[in-house]
Amino acid sequence: MYSLRIENLHKSYQKNKDNREKVLEDINLSVKKGEFITLLGPSGCGKSTLLHILAGLEKPQRGNIFCKDQPITGPDQDRVMIMQDAALFPWLTVLKNVCFGLRERGFANNKAIKLARQELSRVGLSEVESSYPHQLSGGMQQRVALARGLVLKPEIILMDEPFAALDEQTRLKLQRELIDLWQERNMTIIFVTHSIREALLLSRKVLVMASNPGKIKSKYELKLSYPRHPGNNKIIELEEKILTELEPSLTPKETTVKSRTAGGEHK
Amino acid sequence: MSIFSINIKKHLIRILVFGSILILWQFLANQEIWPEYLLPALSSVIETMIDQIQQGTLFNAIIVSTQRLLVGFTIASSLGFVIGMLLALLPTADEAFSPFILALQSVPSVVWLPLALLWFSLGEQAIIAVIILGATWNMVSTTTSGLKNIDPTYLKAARTLGASKLSVFRKVMLPASVPHLITGLRFSWAFSWRALMAGELIGGGSGLGQMLMWGRDMGNMSLVIGIIAIIGAFGFISDNYIFKNIEDLVLKRWGYKGE
C-alpha cells in the first residue's frame, strides 16, 4: 500500500475569460510509507499548488489522488501541512495551539492537554508551553508548528518551504531535527523547496520540476546516510547537475512567451 | 534621554501650553474687551460648574447621558457586528449592500433627528434611535472587513488540522478578527457619543445635551461653555485612555505590537 498515489493530475487556473493557465500537467507519483521526497523547482513551477492539492485545500481539474488507497476529497488530519510562516494562532498559547487539532478530533480538553504536553516534551519545547507565538523566534515558531502537526500522528507531513524564512544557522539546525524526527517515527514527508542544497541534504528522492506548465522533469535517488554534509562530493556533484538542468527553466523560452501573449490578444 | 523623561517632557509642554491659554483667557476677559454674554471669564465658568455640581444637576446629567450612551452603543455595535458578520459570510449580499452601508456611514448623525422624531416623537426612544442610526454602519463595515481580511494561512492551517467549517469560523475567524473588532468598537463608541449629543439637543430629559440647550435658553453662557468642556473631556478620556488601552492590550496579545 502506498502512502500517496497521484495519477494523471492536471491543474489549471482561469486566467481571464477564455484563457486558462496550465499550472500542473500530467503529474504521476507514488510515495511509499516512510519516504522523504522533495519537490524542487523554480517559483511558478506549481510545486506549492501540488502540495495544496495533496493537502486537500485545492481541487485538481483532472486526475486521481489517493492517500492510503482512499481518494482525497478534502483536508484531513492524516495529511498535515506545515507552511512557510508557521501560521500559529497568535491568540492561543503554544500548548493551546498544539491542542487545536486534537480538540477538533474530539478529544476532551484534559486528554488533549496531556497529549500536547507529551509531544512538546518529546521535541524539547516544554518550557515555552505557556508562551504566545509572537514571543518566540522564527525557528521556535516553526518547531511548534511541527509539533502541532506531529501530535496528530499523520500519515504524511506536507511541508511548503518551511525553513525558507529562517536564518542559515537556524535552518541547518531545524533540518537536522527534521531528519531525526523522520528517522525516529515512521512517517512520510513531502517537502517543497526551491533550494537545491536543502533538497539534497534532506531527502532520499528529489523530484525536479519544470514550469510552464509545471511537471516533473527528472528524479534523483540519494542513498547517502544522515546527517549529510553540504561538502560531500556526491552532494556537490548532484547540485551542479541539477543546477544546469534547472537553468533553462528559469528563463522561459522566447517562443512560448510570445505565443501565449498572442493568444491572449485575440480576445 | 530615556523614554520616561521624554514622556514627562511631552506632558510638561502640554500642561504649560494649556495653562497659558487658560490664563490668557482669564486675563483678556478681565479687560472686558467683549461682552460677558458672548464669552464669560474662566472664573465664572468654574463658579457655575461648581454650583451645578453642588446642586447635583451636573452629576445627574452625566449619569443620564452615560446610560443612554451605553444602551445605544450596545445595540448599535451588536447590530453592526451581526450585520457585518452576515455580509462577510454572504459575498453576494456584501456586494449588493456595501455601497449603501458606506453611504449611510457618511450621513452625519444629526441628519437622522427629524426621522427619529417622526418615528418615536420626543423622548428616550428617539435619542436611542439616533445613536443606533449614527453608530451602526461603521461597525458593520469594520466587522466585514475584519472578517474578510484574515490572513489566509490561518484558515489553511486550521483546515489541514482537521477543523470543520463551523470550527474555522468560531475558533479561527472570530478570534483572528478581534483586533479589528476592537477598533470597530472604539469608532462605534465615538460615533455613539456624537450621535447622543445631537439627539439630546432636541430630545427631552436631563442629559448633558439638554443641559447645554437649557443654558442657551437661559442665556447662561458660563453653563454652555462648561458643558462643552465636559462633553469634550468625556469623549477624549474614554477614547484615548479607556479604549486605546484595551486596543493596545489586544494588539500586544495578538502579537501585532511589541511589548
HADDOCK unambig.tbl for C-alpha pairs under 7 A between the chains (distance, minus, plus):
assign (segid A and resid 55 and name CA) (segid B and resid 160 and name CA) 6.69 0.50 0.50
assign (segid A and resid 75 and name CA) (segid B and resid 159 and name CA) 6.11 0.50 0.50
assign (segid A and resid 75 and name CA) (segid B and resid 160 and name CA) 5.18 0.50 0.50
assign (segid A and resid 75 and name CA) (segid B and resid 162 and name CA) 6.62 0.50 0.50
assign (segid A and resid 76 and name CA) (segid B and resid 160 and name CA) 5.88 0.50 0.50
assign (segid A and resid 76 and name CA) (segid B and resid 162 and name CA) 5.39 0.50 0.50
assign (segid A and resid 77 and name CA) (segid B and resid 160 and name CA) 6.20 0.50 0.50
assign (segid A and resid 77 and name CA) (segid B and resid 161 and name CA) 5.44 0.50 0.50
assign (segid A and resid 77 and name CA) (segid B and resid 162 and name CA) 5.11 0.50 0.50
assign (segid A and resid 79 and name CA) (segid B and resid 160 and name CA) 6.91 0.50 0.50
assign (segid A and resid 80 and name CA) (segid B and resid 160 and name CA) 5.29 0.50 0.50
assign (segid A and resid 80 and name CA) (segid B and resid 161 and name CA) 6.19 0.50 0.50
assign (segid A and resid 81 and name CA) (segid B and resid 160 and name CA) 6.09 0.50 0.50
assign (segid A and resid 87 and name CA) (segid B and resid 153 and name CA) 5.97 0.50 0.50
assign (segid A and resid 87 and name CA) (segid B and resid 154 and name CA) 5.60 0.50 0.50
assign (segid A and resid 87 and name CA) (segid B and resid 157 and name CA) 6.54 0.50 0.50
assign (segid A and resid 89 and name CA) (segid B and resid 154 and name CA) 6.84 0.50 0.50
assign (segid A and resid 90 and name CA) (segid B and resid 254 and name CA) 5.08 0.50 0.50
assign (segid A and resid 90 and name CA) (segid B and resid 255 and name CA) 6.36 0.50 0.50
assign (segid A and resid 91 and name CA) (segid B and resid 253 and name CA) 6.54 0.50 0.50
assign (segid A and resid 91 and name CA) (segid B and resid 254 and name CA) 5.24 0.50 0.50
assign (segid A and resid 101 and name CA) (segid B and resid 161 and name CA) 4.95 0.50 0.50
assign (segid A and resid 101 and name CA) (segid B and resid 162 and name CA) 6.14 0.50 0.50
assign (segid A and resid 104 and name CA) (segid B and resid 162 and name CA) 6.22 0.50 0.50
assign (segid A and resid 104 and name CA) (segid B and resid 163 and name CA) 5.72 0.50 0.50
assign (segid A and resid 134 and name CA) (segid B and resid 255 and name CA) 5.11 0.50 0.50
